[in-house]
């Protein structure tokens, strides 16, 4: 019988690269990250162009002579791109059919066994094998769950607000305040705080170069924690950050003093929208100042509290998100750099008078809450 395979392997394909092809292959093997298969095919062509025999190439690159033959054949018959391109691979057939996939999904959505707080991949695999006698690995289970966006090892915590009469009253009060026209004598200022971890690199980062992104070592040293208070006036597009070591009653009190004496000295009354954190109280000013001074400051302030579990009603939450994304989403090693970077971000935003287009009114807010609460009840 005629052996076509052996006959074909006896055909000699001579590799002769031009200068452009050589340069392309050299760059491919020396720059950037490429797959090991692609690098092997590039090296096969370079070594073949140098006249090395297939047996030597196979030994040096740890590839079969069949791979060398096919790579050289593609170059001669189809060109360099096809020689480098491996083409589609059929892959391993799926181990689970549609019915087994459905059973796996249903199993992952059930209550875990007694004595277990959640499903693990091992628990699911053992139970699935018991039910189906299918010979599947934990990795197969993981891939099927990932394809169906199921994460039985995770649990999300929701702050579920209860739509009581108090909640509705506070919500509508805040929204009515937002609906009022701008009044320089009665400014509305949103207030909240955020935390920033201060961390420094163990090894210096390597700067970005052409063809290579900046590289930063995954190890870092925790230096400390900074608290960032933020004021935000939507009408004027003004925001102010203040960095402190903590957020105690005295820190809050000094923020309120700055608000009336430094930032709004000509205002008759400053309306402050804030959450129900335990230091956000009038009593904090009496802890920090003499009674006469505390009363003087409070006479020029009016606090407006968002309902519990309704931080979305405080506009400053949006601006804190902007701050985190635009300025703080990186490693900052010390207080000095944090102050410098925040000051630059703050100045840029204030110069632009960047503000928020608030789209909620009373009716829309009611619809949002009712819809979200209904989804949670049905989940």
C-alpha positions as CSV (number, residue, x, y, z in Angstrom):
1,X,0.0,0.0,0.0
2,X,1.3,3.5,-0.9
3,X,2.1,5.5,2.2
4,X,1.3,9.1,1.2
5,X,2.3,10.5,4.6
6,X,5.9,9.2,4.4
7,X,6.0,10.2,0.7
8,X,4.9,13.8,1.6
9,X,7.5,14.0,4.4
10,X,10.2,13.3,1.9
11,X,9.5,16.4,0.0
12,X,12.1,19.0,0.8
13,X,11.0,22.6,1.4
14,X,13.9,25.1,1.2
15,X,13.5,28.1,3.5
16,X,15.1,31.3,2.0
17,X,14.0,34.4,3.9
18,X,14.5,38.0,2.5
19,X,15.8,40.7,4.8
20,X,12.4,42.1,5.7
21,X,11.2,38.6,6.7
22,X,14.4,38.0,8.8
23,X,14.0,41.4,10.5
24,X,10.3,40.7,11.3
25,X,11.1,37.2,12.8
26,X,14.1,38.6,14.9
27,X,11.9,41.3,16.3
28,X,9.2,38.8,17.0
29,X,11.5,36.6,19.0
30,X,13.3,39.4,21.0
31,X,10.6,42.0,21.7
32,X,7.3,41.8,23.7
33,X,5.4,38.8,24.9
34,X,4.4,36.2,22.4
35,X,2.9,32.7,22.8
36,X,5.5,29.8,23.0
37,X,4.0,28.2,19.9
38,X,4.5,31.4,17.8
39,X,8.0,31.8,19.1
40,X,8.9,28.2,18.1
41,X,7.5,28.6,14.6
42,X,9.5,31.8,14.2
43,X,12.7,30.1,15.4
44,X,12.1,27.1,13.1
45,X,12.1,29.5,10.2
46,X,15.2,31.4,11.3
47,X,17.2,28.3,11.9
48,X,16.0,26.7,8.7
49,X,17.2,29.8,6.8
50,X,20.6,29.3,8.4
51,X,20.7,25.8,6.8
52,X,20.4,23.8,10.0
53,X,19.0,20.3,9.5
54,X,15.6,19.4,10.9
55,X,17.0,16.9,13.4
56,X,19.1,19.7,15.0
57,X,16.2,22.1,15.0
58,X,14.0,19.5,16.6
59,X,16.5,18.8,19.3
60,X,17.2,22.5,20.1
61,X,13.6,23.7,20.2
62,X,12.1,20.5,21.6
63,X,9.6,20.1,18.7
64,X,8.8,17.3,16.3
65,X,10.1,17.0,12.8
66,X,6.5,17.0,11.6
67,X,6.0,20.5,13.1
68,X,9.1,21.7,11.3
69,X,8.0,20.2,8.0
70,X,4.6,21.8,8.2
71,X,6.0,25.2,9.2
72,X,8.4,25.1,6.2
73,X,5.7,23.9,3.9
74,X,3.4,26.7,4.8
75,X,6.1,29.3,4.3
76,X,7.0,28.0,0.8
77,X,3.4,27.5,-0.4
78,X,1.4,30.2,1.5
79,X,3.9,32.8,2.8
80,X,5.2,34.0,6.2
81,X,1.9,35.0,7.8
82,X,0.4,31.5,7.2
83,X,3.6,29.9,8.4
84,X,3.4,31.8,11.7
85,X,-0.4,31.4,12.1
86,X,-1.3,28.1,13.8
87,X,-4.9,28.2,12.5
88,X,-7.9,27.1,14.5
89,X,-7.7,24.2,16.8
90,X,-10.7,21.9,17.3
91,X,-10.2,21.7,21.1
92,X,-11.5,19.0,23.4
93,X,-15.2,18.0,23.0
94,X,-17.5,19.3,25.8
95,X,-17.8,16.8,28.6
96,X,-21.3,17.8,29.6
97,X,-24.4,17.7,27.4
98,X,-27.3,20.2,27.6
99,X,-29.2,18.2,30.2
100,X,-26.1,17.8,32.4
101,X,-25.4,21.6,32.1
102,X,-29.0,22.3,33.2
103,X,-28.6,20.0,36.2
104,X,-25.3,21.6,37.2
105,X,-26.9,25.1,37.1
106,X,-29.9,24.0,39.1
107,X,-27.6,22.3,41.7
108,X,-25.4,25.5,42.1
109,X,-28.5,27.5,42.8
110,X,-29.8,25.3,45.6
111,X,-29.1,25.5,49.3
112,X,-25.7,24.0,50.2
113,X,-25.6,20.8,52.3
114,X,-26.1,20.9,56.0
115,X,-23.1,22.1,57.9
116,X,-21.8,24.1,54.9
117,X,-22.3,27.9,54.7
118,X,-21.8,27.8,50.9
119,X,-21.2,25.6,47.9
120,X,-17.5,25.0,46.9
121,X,-16.4,23.6,43.6
122,X,-15.4,20.4,45.4
123,X,-18.8,20.0,47.0
124,X,-20.6,20.7,43.7
125,X,-18.4,18.2,41.8
126,X,-19.0,15.5,44.3
127,X,-22.7,16.0,44.4
128,X,-22.9,16.2,40.6
129,X,-20.9,13.0,40.1
130,X,-23.2,11.2,42.6
131,X,-26.3,12.4,40.7
132,X,-25.1,11.7,37.2
133,X,-22.2,9.2,37.4
134,X,-20.4,11.6,35.0
135,X,-16.6,11.6,35.2
136,X,-15.9,15.3,35.4
137,X,-13.1,17.3,37.0
138,X,-13.4,20.4,39.3
139,X,-12.0,22.5,36.4
140,X,-14.8,21.4,34.2
141,X,-17.3,22.4,36.9
142,X,-15.6,25.8,37.2
143,X,-15.7,26.5,33.5
144,X,-19.4,25.6,33.2
145,X,-20.3,27.8,36.1
146,X,-18.2,30.7,34.7
147,X,-19.9,30.3,31.3
148,X,-23.2,30.7,33.0
149,X,-22.0,33.6,35.3
150,X,-22.7,31.6,38.5
151,X,-20.5,32.3,41.5
152,X,-21.7,30.0,44.3
153,X,-18.7,30.9,46.5
154,X,-19.7,34.6,46.6
155,X,-22.4,36.4,48.5
156,X,-23.3,40.0,48.0
157,X,-24.4,42.1,51.0
158,X,-27.2,44.6,50.3
159,X,-28.2,47.6,52.4
160,X,-31.9,47.1,52.1
161,X,-33.7,50.3,53.0
162,X,-37.3,50.0,54.3
163,X,-39.6,52.5,52.7
164,X,-41.3,53.7,55.8
165,X,-43.0,57.1,56.3
166,X,-39.8,58.4,57.8
167,X,-37.8,57.3,54.8
168,X,-40.2,58.9,52.4
169,X,-40.3,62.1,54.4
170,X,-36.5,62.4,54.5
171,X,-36.1,61.5,50.8
172,X,-38.6,64.0,49.6
173,X,-37.1,66.7,51.9
174,X,-33.7,66.2,50.3
175,X,-35.1,66.2,46.8
176,X,-37.1,69.3,47.4
177,X,-34.0,71.0,48.7
178,X,-32.1,70.1,45.5
179,X,-35.0,71.5,43.5
180,X,-34.6,75.0,45.0
181,X,-33.0,77.6,42.8
182,X,-29.4,78.7,43.5
183,X,-29.2,81.3,46.3
184,X,-25.7,82.6,47.3
185,X,-27.1,83.6,50.7
186,X,-28.4,80.1,51.3
187,X,-25.9,77.7,49.6
188,X,-26.5,74.0,49.6
189,X,-23.3,72.0,50.3
190,X,-23.0,68.2,50.2
191,X,-20.6,66.7,52.7
192,X,-19.1,63.3,53.3
193,X,-15.7,61.5,53.8
194,X,-13.7,58.8,52.1
195,X,-10.6,56.7,53.1
196,X,-7.4,56.4,51.2
197,X,-4.7,53.7,52.0
198,X,-1.2,55.1,51.8
199,X,1.1,52.5,50.3
200,X,4.7,52.7,48.9
201,X,6.5,50.4,46.5
202,X,8.9,47.8,47.7
203,X,10.8,48.0,44.4
204,X,10.9,51.1,42.2
205,X,8.5,51.0,39.2
206,X,9.9,50.7,35.7
207,X,8.9,53.5,33.4
208,X,6.9,52.9,30.3
209,X,8.9,52.4,27.1
210,X,7.9,52.0,23.4
211,X,6.1,48.7,23.1
212,X,6.1,48.1,26.9
213,X,3.7,49.3,29.5
214,X,4.9,50.7,32.9
215,X,5.7,47.9,35.2
216,X,5.0,48.0,38.9
217,X,5.9,45.3,41.4
218,X,2.9,43.6,43.0
219,X,4.5,43.9,46.5
220,X,4.0,47.1,48.4
221,X,4.3,48.5,52.0
222,X,1.3,49.8,53.9
223,X,2.2,53.3,55.3
224,X,-1.0,54.4,56.9
225,X,-4.6,55.5,56.3
226,X,-5.8,59.0,55.5
227,X,-9.3,60.3,55.9
228,X,-10.5,62.8,53.2
229,X,-13.5,65.1,54.0
230,X,-15.1,66.6,50.9
231,X,-17.4,69.6,50.5
232,X,-19.3,69.9,47.2
233,X,-21.5,72.8,45.9
234,X,-23.3,71.6,42.8
235,X,-24.6,75.1,41.9
236,X,-21.1,76.7,41.6
237,X,-19.1,73.6,40.6
238,X,-16.9,74.0,43.7
239,X,-15.4,71.3,45.8
240,X,-12.9,71.3,48.7
241,X,-11.0,68.3,50.2
242,X,-9.5,68.3,53.7
243,X,-7.1,65.5,54.7
244,X,-7.2,64.3,58.4
245,X,-5.8,61.4,60.4
246,X,-9.3,60.5,61.5
247,X,-13.0,61.4,61.4
248,X,-13.8,62.1,65.0
249,X,-16.2,64.6,66.4
250,X,-13.4,67.3,66.6
251,X,-12.5,66.7,62.9
252,X,-16.1,67.2,61.9
253,X,-16.5,70.3,64.0
254,X,-13.5,72.0,62.5
255,X,-14.8,71.2,59.0
256,X,-18.1,73.0,59.9
257,X,-16.1,75.9,61.2
258,X,-14.1,76.1,58.0
259,X,-17.4,76.0,56.0
260,X,-19.0,79.0,57.6
261,X,-15.9,81.1,58.4
262,X,-13.6,80.4,55.4
263,X,-15.6,79.0,52.5
264,X,-18.9,80.9,53.0
265,X,-18.2,83.9,55.2
266,X,-21.0,86.0,53.6
267,X,-23.8,83.3,53.6
268,X,-26.7,83.8,55.9
269,X,-27.1,80.1,56.4
270,X,-25.3,77.1,54.8
271,X,-27.5,74.0,54.2
272,X,-25.4,70.9,54.6
273,X,-26.6,67.6,53.2
274,X,-24.9,64.7,55.0
275,X,-25.5,61.1,56.2
276,X,-26.2,59.8,59.7
277,X,-22.7,59.0,60.8
278,X,-22.4,59.3,64.6
279,X,-20.1,62.4,64.5
280,X,-22.3,64.3,62.0
281,X,-24.2,65.9,64.9
282,X,-24.5,69.4,66.4
283,X,-23.1,67.9,69.6
284,X,-19.8,67.4,68.0
285,X,-19.2,71.1,67.9
286,X,-19.9,71.4,71.6
287,X,-17.2,68.7,72.2
288,X,-14.7,70.6,70.1
289,X,-15.4,74.3,71.1
290,X,-16.7,76.4,73.9
291,X,-20.5,76.6,74.0
292,X,-20.6,80.2,72.7
293,X,-18.4,79.3,69.7
294,X,-20.3,76.1,68.9
295,X,-23.6,78.0,69.0
296,X,-22.2,80.8,66.8
297,X,-21.3,78.2,64.1
298,X,-24.5,76.2,64.4
299,X,-26.6,79.4,63.9
300,X,-25.2,79.6,60.4
301,X,-25.7,75.9,59.6
302,X,-28.7,73.8,58.9
303,X,-28.2,70.0,58.6
304,X,-30.3,67.9,56.2
305,X,-29.8,64.1,56.7
306,X,-30.3,61.5,54.0
307,X,-32.3,58.4,55.0
308,X,-30.5,55.4,56.3
309,X,-29.2,53.2,53.4
310,X,-29.8,56.0,50.9
311,X,-26.3,57.4,50.3
312,X,-27.3,57.7,46.6
313,X,-29.2,60.8,47.6
314,X,-26.0,62.6,48.6
315,X,-24.5,64.2,45.5
316,X,-21.0,64.3,47.0
317,X,-20.9,60.5,46.7
318,X,-20.7,61.0,42.9
319,X,-17.9,63.5,43.2
320,X,-16.0,61.2,45.6
321,X,-16.3,58.5,42.9
322,X,-14.8,61.0,40.4
323,X,-11.9,61.8,42.8
324,X,-11.1,58.1,43.3
325,X,-11.2,57.3,39.6
326,X,-9.4,60.4,38.4
327,X,-6.9,61.0,41.1
328,X,-6.5,58.3,43.7
329,X,-6.6,55.1,41.7
330,X,-2.8,54.5,42.2
331,X,-0.3,54.0,44.9
332,X,0.4,57.1,47.0
333,X,3.1,56.7,49.6
334,X,2.8,59.6,52.0
335,X,0.7,62.5,53.2
336,X,2.7,65.1,51.3
337,X,2.1,63.6,47.9
338,X,-1.6,62.9,48.8
339,X,-2.1,66.6,49.6
340,X,-0.2,67.7,46.4
341,X,-2.1,65.4,44.1
342,X,-5.5,66.2,45.7
343,X,-4.9,69.9,45.5
344,X,-4.0,69.7,41.8
345,X,-7.1,67.6,41.1
346,X,-9.3,69.9,43.1
347,X,-8.0,73.1,41.4
348,X,-8.5,71.6,37.9
349,X,-12.1,70.5,38.7
350,X,-12.9,73.9,40.3
351,X,-11.4,75.8,37.4
352,X,-13.6,73.8,35.1
353,X,-16.6,74.4,37.4
354,X,-17.3,70.7,36.9
355,X,-20.7,69.9,38.4
356,X,-23.4,67.3,38.4
357,X,-26.6,67.3,36.4
358,X,-29.0,65.9,39.0
359,X,-31.8,64.0,37.3
360,X,-33.8,62.7,40.2
361,X,-37.0,64.3,41.4
362,X,-39.5,63.0,43.9
363,X,-41.4,60.8,41.4
364,X,-38.3,59.3,39.8
365,X,-36.7,58.6,43.2
366,X,-39.9,56.7,44.3
367,X,-39.9,54.7,41.1
368,X,-36.1,53.8,41.5
369,X,-36.6,52.7,45.1
370,X,-39.7,50.7,44.5
371,X,-38.2,48.9,41.5
372,X,-34.9,48.0,43.3
373,X,-36.8,46.8,46.4
374,X,-39.1,44.6,44.2
375,X,-36.1,43.0,42.6
376,X,-34.5,42.2,45.9
377,X,-37.7,40.6,47.2
378,X,-37.9,38.4,44.0
379,X,-34.2,37.5,44.1
